[in-house]
Amino acid sequence: VQLVESGGGLVQPGGSLRLSCVASGFTFSSYAMSWYRQAPGKERELVATITSAGRSTRYADSMKGRFAISRDNDKNTVYLQMNSLKHEDTAVYYCNADSGWWRYWGQGTQVTVSS
């Protein structure tokens, strides 16, 4: 099983980034997918979740209207479009797969928002 995140980097406040997570080794379309993040000295927190078929999404309150999660089950990939980025969005962003029975994590991708 592998979840490989990419797309992180350094961006100025107000900028945008698109994260990707490519999955392999399990039946991607059977798993709800989520993005979490962890800032230095803080606990890991949920950013957004999308159901297995992509029909429903859920966001943490601070991300609503700025972030958008999506998935392509043909490409085994989940995305996180992040707009209007703020300093406080700086964190390592992790991809998570959850079937209700099994959970898998990626290694994370660093997002730094700084001028």
Long-range contacts (C-beta under 8 A, 24 or more apart in sequence): 1-25, 1-26, 1-104, 2-106, 3-95, 3-96, 3-97, 3-104, 3-105, 3-106, 3-107, 4-106, 4-107, 5-93, 5-94, 5-95, 5-106, 5-107, 5-108, 5-109, 6-109, 7-109, 8-93, 8-109, 8-110, 8-111, 9-110, 9-111, 9-112, 10-112, 10-114, 11-85, 11-111, 11-112, 11-113, 12-85, 12-113, 12-114, 12-115, 13-85, 13-86, 13-87, 13-113, 13-114, 13-115, 14-84, 14-85, 15-85, 15-113, 16-81, 16-82, 16-83, 16-84, 16-85, 17-82, 17-85, 17-111, 18-79, 18-80, 18-81, 18-82, 19-79, 19-80, 19-82, 19-93, 19-95, 19-109, 19-111, 20-77, 20-78, 20-79, 21-77, 21-78, 21-79, 21-80, 21-95, 21-106, 22-75, 22-76, 22-77, 23-76, 23-77, 23-78, 23-95, 23-97, 23-104, 24-76, 26-97, 26-99, 26-102, 26-104, 28-73, 28-76, 28-97, 29-53, 29-73, 30-99, 31-97, 31-98, 31-99, 32-97, 32-98, 32-99, 32-100, 33-69, 33-71, 33-78, 33-95, 33-96, 33-97, 33-98, 34-69, 34-95, 34-96, 34-98, 35-69, 35-78, 35-80, 35-93, 35-94, 35-95, 35-96, 36-93, 36-94, 36-96, 37-89, 37-91, 37-92, 37-93, 37-94, 37-111, 38-91, 38-92, 38-94, 38-108, 39-88, 39-90, 39-91, 39-92, 40-91, 42-91, 44-94, 47-80, 47-93, 48-80, 50-78, 82-111, 85-111, 85-113, 86-113, 87-113, 87-114, 88-113, 89-113, 90-114
